[in-house]
């Protein structure tokens, strides 16, 4: 996760994107997001210095999704057992069985 407080401080000092990338090691997209937020909310240097971690998390929410919540792990031990007991059982068949299982939907 980017150090938004450091990016914000450098944006408020009117540093160039290249300087900020070199200093903080973030992406240009993150700099653009911080710049847009600073301009939209009228944040000053004093306000930026007084922002807590919670304030920064509110300004710049982590948009990543937790994919594993709805993901059902395949039973790999059962697949290997099926493949050992039936030499014609393939991974493609195991995949079709996994996809059609009601828990995977």
N, C-alpha and C positions, 0 to 999 in steps of 0.2 A: 504494500500500500504506500502511496506517495506521502511525503512529508508536506502536507498542505500548509502548515504554518510557515515553513521555510519558503515555500513557493510564494505564498501570499506576501511575505516580507519583501522578497525580491521583486515581485510585481509592483508593489507599492513604491519601491525605489526606482521604478521605471527602467529596470534592467531588460536587456533583449532576451528573446527566447533562447538564443544560443548560449548566452551566459548562464541562464537559469538551468538549462539542460546540463551544462558542464558542471555547475556547482552542486545541484541537487541530485542529478541523475534520474530525472523523470522524463516523461514523454511530452511532446508538444501539445497533445490533446489535453493532458492534465493542466498544463499552463493556461491553455485557452479556457478551460472550465473555471479555473481560479480567477482569471482576468474578467470573465463574464460575470461571475458572482460578485466580485469586488465592485464592478461598475454598477450592477443592478441594485445592490444593497447599499451602495455609497459607503463602503467600509473605509475607515481611515487607518493610519498607521497605529494610532493609540488603541483603537478598537481591536485591531488585529492582534496586538500584543497582549490584550487582556482576554482573548478567546481561550476557553478551556478545551480539553479533548472532546468533551461531549458537544460543545458548540460546533467544533470542526466536524464532528461526525454527523451533526444535524445539517450543516451547510453542504457537506460533501458525502452523501450516503454511499455505502458500499453496494453497488448495484448487482454484484454477483449473486447467482442463485445457488441454493444448496440442492444440487441435482440428486444426490444420494438419498434424499428423503423418500421419493417415490420409486426408487430403484430396488428391485428384488434380485438379490444375487443368485445366479444359477448354481445348482447343486453340482459342483464339479466332480466330487467324489462319485456321485451316482452316474455321471456321464462317463467317467473313466471306467467304472465297473461295467456299464453297458457295452462300452467299446471293447473291453477285454473278453466279455462273455459272448459277444456276437461280432465277428470280424467284419460283417457287412454294415454294422451301425456306424454312421459317419457323423462328423461334426455338424454337417448341414441338417441332418435329421434331428440332432439334439437341439439345434437352433430353432427349427420349426416347432418342435415340441415346447421349447421354452417360450416362444412368442405366443403360441396358442394357449398357454396355461392361463387360467383366470386370474391368478395372483399377479401376473406380469402386466396386466392391462390396467 
